[in-house]
Amino acid sequence: MPGPTQEASEPAGPADAGWLAGLAPLWLGDRAGVPDFASWGAFALADGDGQLLASAGDPQLVAFLRSSAKPFQACAFTRRGLPGLLGLGAVEVACACASHQGERRHVDAARRILAAAGLDESRLLCGTHAALDPELARAIARGEVEHGPIHNNCSGKHAAMLAACRREGWDLATYTEPDHPLQRENLATLATFAGLPTDAIPIGVDNCTVPTFALPLAATARAAARLVDPVGVPADLAAAGLEAAAAMTREPGLVGGLGRLDTALMEATRGRLVVKTGANGFYLAAQRPAAGRRGVGLALKLGGAESEPQKAPVVLAVLAAVGLLAPDEEAAVGPRFSGVQRHCRGEVVGSGRFVGAIRRE
């Protein structure tokens, strides 16, 4: 008998092949000493002038920031002075930058933003997804909590966007559309930090329904550096970015949550690093300037749709390899995100190691 047939697949075109060729091996996992899986990716480390300091793979690889864009998207909220005008603080600003788990503190912060702007949860257009916080999931299963958009990991960002729209008198029903004034401003903000024209930035739709932006890694690294060391950025936008970054490091638990890498890294580095995860293997980090040291930014893209447990050990290895994570800081965070493989009874059956070839500029 003939075997099962397969539909012909379309081969990768030149653009696809070029993108794939820009990835390099960064992490190799083993089982019993035999290679078991690999993570491929690329990253760029740059300063605010756009000088490339280190890289692996193609530093010009174009990748969507996904939720790593949130500190820049929060600038529409902070540059208008809305936290002060609405009686809010660092907790709410951090929530506006968050990919949170829907813990009570996260939901309460998002609700405070909405309430201060005279709005309610019905205005949120971020949709819903499965509960990320185990306690929330249990409460939903018991019928104690009505699951809704306020529990979305992007609800803080959407609440802050709505507050900015309310302040400006912009339409609230279409705030997620790419041609909405708020979204055009968000694009212009990121372009300014990255040093790119707006028409050079492809726009997609993120899972929470708002626009998301694709930039070369080197330009994204520059944007991250300028978030904490805003050379060449207009004063009002520079202050807005600094406020967002300061809130994230002051309230790291609002940015991620219990057991999350973003929170653990900002706690371990005591605010020296501002970090923000993004979906599908993206990661953004910025090191604040200090005496004799410029601010620098790192943009990392892994080639697969890595979840946080898969992505975390690679992120830690890259941060350590480029000098953004000291040995004691890595030791404080590492055991929770080590990349060690365990079987279903908890015994170690495999490990992993960084294998990236780093170019120093």
N, C-alpha and C positions, 0 to 999 in steps of 0.2 A: 504494500500500500504506500502511496506517496505520503510524505511527512507533512506536517502542518505548514501552511504557507505564511509568509510574512509580507506585509505591505512594504513597498519600496519606500525608503526614507530619503528625504532631500539632503544631499550632502552639504556640509558647511560651505558657505560662500566665502569670498575673499575677506570680507569684513569680520565674519565669524571666526575664520581661521586666524586672522591677525589678533583678535582678542584672545583666543585660546593660546596662541603662541606667546602672549605677554605674561602668562602665568608661569611660575617656577615652583619647584618643590620646596616647601617650607617645613613640613612636619612629617615624620615617618613613625607610624605606630607598629609595634611588633607583638607577636604572641609566640611564646616559647623561643624567642630569639630569631624568629622568622618574620620578615616584613608582612604586615597584615593589612595596612591601609596607609594612604598618604593624603595630606592636605596640600593643595597647590594654591598659590596666590601671588600677590604682588603688593609692595608697599613703597611709600615715599616719605622721607623725613626732610622737612624744609623749614626755613625761617620766614619771617614776614616779608622779606624782600623777594622771596621766591627762589632763593638759592637752595639747590638740592644738596643735602648733606649726606644722605645715605639712601640706598634703595635695594630692592630685590625684585626680580621680574621686571616688568615694564613700568616705570614711574609715570608714563603718560597713558596708562590704561584708563579708559573711561568707565566709571562705575557709578551706580546710583547710591547716594548717601543713605537713602531710606531714613530711619529715625536718627541717624547721626546728624541730620540737618537741624534737629530741634533747637539747639542753642541759638542758631541763626534765625529760625522762625519765631523764636520768643522775643526777638528784638523789636517786633512791631508792638509788643506789649510793654517792654521796658523803656523804649525810646520816647514814648508818650508820657512817661512818669506815672503810668497807671497803678503800679503797686502802691506808691505813696498816696495817690489821689483816691484810691479805693480802700485805703486802710489795710492793705495786705503787706506781706513781707517776704523774706527769703524762702520760707516754706512753700508759698504759692508760686514764686518764680521758679524754684527748683521743679515743682510739679509741672509747670508749663514746659520744661525741658525734658520731661521724664518719659521713659518707657516703663511704666510702673506695673505692679502686679495686681492692682486692685485691692491692696490692703486698706484697712479702715482709714489710716492716715492719708493715703493717696486719694481715696474717694472724698473724704472730708475736705481736703485742700482744693480739689477741683470744684466741689460744690461751693466753697467760699468764694472762689473767683467768679462763678456764675452769679451767686447771690449779690455780691458787691456791685456787679454790673447791672443788676436788676433783671436778671435772666433766670431761666430754669432749665432743667435737663432736657426738656422737649426740643430745645434748639440744637442740641448736639447732633451732628451728622456723621459721626465716626463709626456708627454701627456697633455690633457686638461680636465677641469671640468667646471661646471657652475660657472659663475662669482660670487665671494663672496662680492665684493665691489659694493654697489648700483649704484654709479656713473659710474663705469666701465660697469655694466650690461646695463645701459641706453645708454651709448655710443656704445656698441656693437649692441643693438637693433636698434639704429638710423643708423647703418652702418658706424659710424665714426672711429671705431677701429676694426681691424682684430683680432679676438680672436685666441690666440695660446698658446703654452706651456709657453711662457714668463709670462703669467698671472696665471699659476699654483701656488698654494700656496707653492710649494717646488722648484720654479725656482731658488731661491737664492742658495739653497743647491746644486742643479745640476750644476749651473754655477761655483760654487767653486770647485766641484768635477772635472769638465772639466778643470779648470785652473790648478789643481794639476796634472792631466793626461798630459796636454800639457807641463808642466814643466819637467815631467819625461820621456816624449816621449812614453807614454803608448797609446795603441789603444783607440781612441775616440769613435769608433762605438760600442764598447762593454763594456763601462764603468759601465753599470748597472748590469752586470753579476756577480754572486757570486764568480766565480773563477778569476775575473779580479784582477790585483795587487792592485788597489785602494780599492776594496771591501774587499779583504783579510786584507789589512792594517786597514780598519775601524773596522773590527771584532777584530783584535788584540788590537786596541786602547781601545775599550770598555772593552775587557777582562782584560786588564791591570788595568784600573780604577776600575773595579768591583772585581778584585782579583780572577778571575776564569780562567781556561784553555779554550782555544778557542773551543775545542771539546765538552765542556759542555754547549755551547750556541746554542740552536736551531735557525735556520735561516728560515725566511719566505720571502715573497715578499710584499713590501708595495704598497699602491695604486699608488704611483708615480714611480713604477717599480724597485726601487733599493732594496737590501736586508734590512730586518728589523730583529731585534734580540729579543729573549725571554730569560729573566733571572728571577731568584727568586727575589721577591721584596726587600728582605734584601740586596742582592748583588747590585741591582740597586740603593738602597739608599746609599750604601757605595760608589758606583761610583759617585753619585751626590755630596757627601761630599768631595770626593777627587778632584772633579773638581774645587772647591773653596779653598780647604785645602789639597794640593796634597802630603800627607805623603806617602812615599814608591813608588812614581811614578817617572820614569826616568826624568831627568831635562828637556830634550827637549819637552817631552810630557806634563809635568807639566806646562811649560811655554805656550804651545799651548792651553791647556785647560783654563788657567787663562786668556789668551787673548780673547778667545771666550766668556767666562763668563763676562769679563769686558765690551766687546762691547755690549752684550745684555742689561746690566744695564745702559750703557751710552746712548744707542739708543733704548729704549724699544718700541717706536712706530714702529720700523722696524721689531720687532719680531712678533708682532700681528697686531695691527692697531687700528683704531677708534672703541671704544666699546668692545675691546677684553680683556679678563681676564688677560692674560700674561702681556700686556702693563700696565693695571691698577695696578696690583700688584707690578710690579717693580717700577712704579712711586710712589706709596703710601709708599713703604718701602725704597725709595731713594737708591736703589742699594744694600740693605742688603740682599735681597732675589733674587736669580736667579731662574726663573721659566720657564717651558716649557711644553705646553700641548701636548698630543698625542691622536690619534684617538681611538674610542671604549672605552672611559672611562679611559684612562691613564693620569697620571699627575706626573710631576717631579719637585721638588723644592730643593734648596740648600741655606743654610744660611752661609754667609761668617764668618770666624773666627774674633774674636775681643779680646780685652784684657781680659784674663782669660776665654775665651770661644773658644772651638774647632769649626771647621766647621762641620755642620751636613747636612744630606741629607734625603729627604722624597720621597718615591715612593708609589703612590696610584693607585689602579686599581678598577674601578667600574665594576660590573658584566654585566651590560647592555651596549648597544652601545649608551651611552649617548651623546647627542649633548652638545655644550658648555653651553647653558642656563640651561640644566638639571644638568650638571656636576658642574658648577661654585659654587652654594651655598654649595654643599658638600665639594668641595675643600676649600672654605673659612672656613667652620666649622672645618674641620680637621686641617688646619693650625693654627687656633686659639686654638683648643683643645690641641695641642702638644706644644704650646708656640712659634710658629714661626710667629705669627701675633698679634701685640699689639692691645688693644681695639680701640685706635684712628685710627690705620691703617685699621682695620676691618670696622670701622664706615665710613671711607673715601671711601672704595670700595663697601661695603655692599649694599647700596641702588640700585646700578646698577645691582647687581647679587644676589638679596635677596632670590629668590625662592618663592616669593609671587605669587600666582596664580590669574590671572585677567580674567574676561570674555571679550567678543568682544567689549564691550563699555568701557573697562578700569577699571571697578570697581573690588575691591579685593573680591575674592570668596574662597580663601584658602591660606594656609601658609605651612610651613614645619619647621622641627627641627632636630638637630643632635641627634641620639640615639645610637651612637657607644659606645661599651664597650672597653675602652682603657686599655691595659696592660702596666704598667710601669716597665722597667727592672732595 
